[in-house]
């Protein structure tokens, strides 16, 4: 996976910050978005982020994922 790839959430992931369901549990399984960042370093130092893949789904909604929670869309 790399920045700019289209992905789909393949596992059940509950978020509480979705703009249309703020503060309520919302499952985003099946949503498609674009990878905007893969976190490997911070301020020039290597880091081991728990959720390194940042995905943008819409103008107002971004989320972070593990590699095994998303799959590439052909």
N, C-alpha and C positions, 0 to 999 in steps of 0.2 A: 504494500500500500504506500501511496505517496500523496503529497498535497495536490488537490485538484481532482482526485478520484471520486467517483460517485459510489456511495455505499448504501446498504440497507441494514437496519438493526435486525439481527437474526435471533436474538434471545429476548426474553421478557425483561425489560428494564423499566422500573418504576421511577418517575421523576416527580418533583413537587414544584418545579419552576416553569412549567409549560405556560405560555401566555394566556391560553384560553381556559386553563384549569389551575390557575395559580393557588397554591396552598392545599391542593387536593392531590391524592395519588393518581397518576396517569401513566398507563403502560404505553411505551412508544415502540413496541415491537412492530416491525414492518415499515416504519417510516424511512424515507430515503432522503439523503442529504449529500453534502460535499465536504470532504476533508479540508480543513483550513489550516491545521497545524498538527505536527507530531512532536511532542515535547521530549527532547533528549538532553537539553541543557538549559540553564537559567543563568543569566548574566555571565556567560562564558564558561560556566562550570558544569560538568556532567551531573545529571540528576536521574533518579530512578522513580519516575512518576507512577503512581498507582493506576491512573487513567490517562495514558499518554495521547490518545487520539481525540482531537477536538473536531467536532462536526457541526456545520451550519445547516440547519433545516429551513429556516426562513429568516427574514430580516430581524425578527425579534427573538429567535430561539436557537441557541447553541447548546451543545452538551459534550461531555468528555466520556470516553469509553475505553475499555480494554480491547486488545486486538481480537480476542475471541468472541466479542459481542457484536461485531459487525462483519459484513461480507461485501465484496465488490459486486457492483451491478454491471452487467454486460451491456 
